[in-house]
Amino acid sequence: MQVELSGVDARHAAARPGAVAALSDLSLAVGRGEHVAVIGPSGAGKTTLLHVAAAALPPTQGRVLLDGAMPWSLPRRRLQRLRGRLFLAPQVPPLPPRQRVVTAVLAGRLPAQGLATALRSLFYPDDIAGAHAALARFDLAEKLFERVDRLSGGERQRVGLARALLSPASLWLIDEPLSSLDPSRAQQAIATLVDESRARGVTLIATLHQVDVALERFTRIVGLRAGRIAFDLPRQAVTRDMLAELYGSEFEQLDAPAAPAADAPPEHGPPVVVQCR
């Protein structure tokens, strides 16, 4: 799916009336099948950007196009169908605590199911093998029939990500997918998302605090600061000076990585995780 934002202003859904816009005059175009990492300090507007791109939050100004369609001008039923082609994974997945993991993962298929099938699946999961395979990609296969409230925070986050593998969406919008994961789990999770989206031709836009992971795994890096795009470049063109300017005083507290040299293959050695908050 293609995404185009032109001159977008937007406020976070929880913002008070009159609050400063989370996004200001932002323009961004992402082509079908592209993989884009959005980085930047806390409060930069990264989550708001994903919600606007997911047609979950209307802009106060500007234009949003998803595969050429303006979502907020569509009739309700067509808007719902369009949203069914998107997968938005929030940083904290909204998983009912008493729900079984198998049911939570299979919820990724709801946009492609009719009401009767969806209701039946709540009590009689219709693809246990598919849910098991998706969880296995995140090393959670043994949690298939656990209740969600018995999982750790990192396990819940990985269950939320496993939903993407069962989703019919052609656009994945993933918000801080590694925030609750240790370095090893983080590498496994991001590799699964990138590899699977590439295999399916899915467009992937992910916000990340881990600068090193963004530079290692994504070919295009968007730096966001104070609701505006500071840079939009291939990863080879992102320099340490650019990162220092993007993060300001936060950068001084970090052992931030240098960007990879041009034409350098991705490294897959032990990761050094950089948390930018």
N, C-alpha and C positions, 0 to 999 in steps of 0.2 A: 504494500500500500504506500502511496505517495502522501507526504505531509507537507503542507505549505502554510506558514504563518506570515502575515504581512502587516507590519505596523501595529502589532498587538499590544494593547494595554490590558492588564488583568489584575484583579485583587484576589488574594486567597479567600476561599469560601468562609473562613472563620474570622476574616479581618473586620474591624470595626468600621462603621460608616465614616467616610472622610480619611481613612488611613491611606498612607502612601501606597501607590500601586506596586505589586510584587513584580510585574513585568512592565517595561516602559518602551514603547515603540520598537518592539522586538520583531525581527524578520528572520525566518529560518526555513529552508527548504531541504527535505530529506527524500531521496529517491527510493523507489521500490527496491527492497532487498538490502539497503544500506544498513551499516552498523555504526551507531553514533554514541559516544560517551559524553555526557554532560557533567562537567566538574565545576567546582567553585566553592567559596566559603559558605558557611551556614547563613541562611537568610538571603541567599542570592536569587531565589525564585525558581529553583530547580523543580521542586514538587509542583508548583503552580504551572510551570511549563508543561509538565506531563499531563496534568488535568485538563489544560486547554487543548492539548493535542488529542486527548481521549474523548473530546466532546462531552466532558463531565462538568466543565466550568466555562460559561460563555465569556468572551472578552468584553471589556467595557468599550473598547475601540479596536479597529482593525479587522482583518479578515482571516478566517480559518478555512482551509480547503483540505479535504480528505479524499484522495482519488478524484479530485476535481469537483467534489460536492461540498456545498456550504451547509454544514450540519444544522446550524441554528435557523436555517430557512426551510428545512425539510418538514413535511408533515410528521406527526408523532410516530406513526408506524414505520415510516422510512428511516427516521432517526434511530429507532430501536434496532432495525435491521443493520444499519451502519455500525452502531455500537457493538453489535454481535460479531463484527469483523475485527474488533479491537480486544486486546487483553491488557488490562491495567493491573499491575501488581503493586499495591502500596507497601511501604516499608514495614508496617505492622499488618499482616493479613487479617481480615475480618472473619475469623473462623469461630463458629459457635462452639463454646467449650465442651458441651456434652456430645457433640457430633463425632462420629468415628472418622478416622483418617481417610479410609477408603471413600466415604461419602464426600468428604471435603475436597479430595483430589478430583473426583468425578464431576464435581460442580464446574470444573473448567469446560465441560461439554454443554452446559445448560443453554448457551446461545443457539446451539444447533438442534436442540430438542424441543418437541412439543410439550405442552403443559402436562398431559397425561403421562408421558414417558419420564419427565422430570420428577413428578410426584412419586411415581412408582420406584424410581431409583433411590429416593430417600429411605425406603424401607427394604428394597431388594436391589442392591447395586448391580447394574447391568453389564459391567465390564471389569470384573475384579482383576483379571489378568492384565488389562491395560493400566489400571491404577498401580498394580504391583510393579510393572515395568517402569512406569514414570517415577515412582518412589525409589526404585533401585538405582536410577541415574543420579540420585542425590544421597545414596547410601542410607535409605530409610525403609527398605522393603520389609524389615521385621516389625515396623510400626503400623502395618496395614490396617489392623483391626483395633488399634489403641484408640482411646478417647483423646480428643484434642487437648483437654485440660490436664492430661498426664504427660504432655510433651514439654521439653525445655523451650526457651525462647528461640534458640537457633533452629531447633527441629520444626517449630511452627513456621518459621520463615522459609525453611526448605520445602515444607508441605505447600505453602503458598506458591513457591516457584514451580513445583512439580505440576501444578494445575496448568501451567503454560503448555506443557507437552501434550496435554489432552485437548487443548483449546483449538477451535477451528479458525482462530484469528490469523490475519495476515499482517498485523502490526502489534508488536509487543512493546509496552511501555512499562519499564521496570524501575521502581524507585528504591534506591539504596538497598540492593539485594544482598549485600554482604555485611550489613551493620551488626548482626548478632552472631556472625560466624567466625570461628578461629581461622588462621591463615590457610590450613590445609583444606578445610571445608569450603572456604571462600574460593580457592583456586578450582576446586571440583565444580562448584556451583556455576561460576562464571564461564568455565570451559563448556559445561553442558548447555548453558543458554546460548552461547555464541555458536557452538558447533551445530546444535539442533536448528537454530534459526537460519543458519547458512544452508543447511541441508534442505530446508523447506522453502527457502526463498523468502523468509519472513523479514520484514523491516524491524530492526531492533533499536530502540532508543532507551538508554539506561543512565540514570544519575548515579554517580559514584563519589564517595569520599576518598577512596583508595586511588591516589593518583598513579601509582606504579601499575596497578591492575589495568586502569584505563589505557595507559600507554602501551602496555604489553598486549592487550587483547583486542583493542579497537583500532580501526584504521583512520577514524576521523574523531577529532576531539573538539568539543565546543566548550569554551570557558565562559562562565556566566558570573557576573558580579553586579550587585545592586539592580537586578532586573534587566540588565542589558548584556548583549554579547560582547565580551572583551576580545575574543578571537574564535575563529572557526577554521581549523587547519588540519591537514593530514598529520598523523602523530609525529612523523619525522621532522616536521617544521616547528613543533612546540619546543621551546627552549626553557632552560632553568630560569632565565630572567623573566620570561612571560609568566611562569608559574609564581615567581616571587611577587610580581606586580598584581597578579590575580588574587592571591591569598593575603597580601599585605603583611600585617604583623603576625598572623598565624603561621606564615611560612618560616619565620625565624625560629620557631619552636620545633620545626620538623627537620628530619634528615631526608629531604625530598629528593627523588630520583632525577637524574638528567633524562631528557627525552632520548629514545633510541636513535642511533645513527641511521642515515638514509640507507635503505636497502638492507638493513640488518634484520635477520630473521628473528622471530619472537624467541625469547629465552624461556625455558621451562624448568629452570633450576629452582632451588628453595626460594620461595617468595619473600620479599621484604615488604611488609605491609605498612603503608603510610596512611594514617588516619588524619584527615583534614576536617576539623570541626570548628 
